[in-house]
Amino acid sequence: MTPPVGQGLQPIDAVARRLGLRASAIRYYEERGLLAPASRHAGRRWYGPTEIRRLAIIGYWQAHGLMSLDEIKDILAGPDDGRRWNQVVRDRIAALRVQAERIEATREYLEHVLTHHPHSAPDGCDHYEALLFEPPPAAAPPRARPRARLSPARPPAQSPR
């Protein structure tokens, strides 16, 4: 089959291999309105550099920005989409800030365990107990999905020491 006229166009299967995606995922992104093929020829979808770059952005944001496809779609629409774009970006920044704080608190807890309890469990440690019963960090913005608290929690059946 000869490719459609146009420089740099690649069929969906080649794009999928190149980006480590399944062709079905690319078709799903199309259904969700995140991208469209540059061309269709003989029943095949063909993608140019712009579409391939957009797919790479979607994959990056899903993996590293922990964003939903709806959020990615809103951000890719750009600031011309009005207040929605600005709010999505602000909400995602706030949610990532909360997540980073939780990760930092968990890292500090693990460093405490390693430093102060190298040969025993941390149960009964005042520092550990304070972490268990402190209020969780500020909630993520309303658009963000609530995340489970990262600090370890004692099962409800046990009583604190």
BELJOJO-V562771 format. One record per residue. SS is DSSP state (H for helix, E for strand, C for the rest). BURIAL is I if it has 24 or more other C-alpha atoms within 12 Angstrom, else O. D_FIRST is the distance of its C-alpha to the first C-alpha in Angstrom with 2 decimals. Layout:
# BELJOJO-V562771
ss,burial,d_first
SS,BURIAL,D_FIRST
SS,BURIAL,D_FIRST
This chain:
# BELJOJO-V562771
ss,burial,d_first
C,O,0.00
C,O,3.77
C,O,6.41
C,O,9.23
C,O,12.16
C,O,14.57
C,O,15.93
C,O,15.72
C,I,13.37
E,I,12.28
E,I,10.79
H,I,13.79
H,O,13.82
H,O,14.04
H,I,16.66
H,I,18.49
H,O,18.83
H,O,19.93
H,O,22.57
C,O,23.63
C,O,22.88
C,O,21.46
H,I,18.61
H,O,21.27
H,I,23.59
H,I,21.25
H,I,20.86
H,O,24.65
H,I,25.26
H,I,23.40
H,O,25.63
C,O,28.63
C,O,27.84
C,I,27.49
C,I,24.18
C,I,21.33
C,I,17.67
C,I,17.25
E,I,14.47
E,O,12.70
E,O,9.45
C,O,8.46
C,O,11.14
E,O,10.23
E,I,12.77
E,I,12.41
E,I,15.64
C,I,17.42
H,O,20.51
H,O,22.86
H,I,21.34
H,I,21.01
H,O,24.62
H,I,25.71
H,I,24.34
H,I,26.24
H,I,29.31
H,I,29.16
H,I,29.00
H,O,31.80
H,O,34.05
H,O,33.64
H,O,34.52
H,O,37.15
C,I,38.43
C,O,38.74
C,I,37.62
C,I,36.47
H,I,33.25
H,I,35.52
H,I,37.28
H,I,34.11
H,I,32.87
H,I,36.29
H,I,36.35
H,I,32.87
H,O,34.08
C,O,36.56
H,O,40.18
H,O,39.61
H,O,39.35
C,O,43.14
H,O,45.54
H,O,43.08
H,O,41.10
H,O,44.32
H,O,45.73
H,I,42.69
H,I,42.76
H,O,46.55
H,I,46.41
H,I,43.80
H,O,45.95
H,O,49.02
H,I,47.39
H,I,46.18
H,O,49.70
H,I,51.23
H,I,48.81
H,O,49.62
H,O,53.33
H,I,52.95
H,O,51.08
H,O,53.82
H,I,56.54
H,O,54.98
H,O,54.70
H,O,58.36
H,I,59.39
H,O,57.70
H,O,59.31
H,O,62.65
H,I,62.22
H,O,61.35
H,O,64.28
H,O,66.98
C,O,66.09
C,O,64.74
C,O,66.61
C,O,66.82
C,O,65.05
C,I,65.55
C,O,67.21
C,O,70.51
C,O,69.62
H,O,70.77
H,O,67.72
H,I,65.39
H,O,67.34
H,O,67.23
H,I,63.43
H,I,63.26
H,O,65.35
C,O,64.47
C,O,62.67
C,O,58.89
C,I,57.48
C,O,56.95
C,O,54.44
C,I,50.97
C,O,50.38
C,O,50.09
C,O,46.29
C,I,45.72
C,O,45.78
C,O,48.99
C,O,48.63
C,O,50.91
C,I,53.70
C,I,52.92
C,I,56.51
C,I,57.56
C,O,59.60
C,O,62.12
C,O,61.49
C,O,63.72
C,O,65.88
C,O,67.27
C,O,69.95
C,O,70.00
C,O,72.42
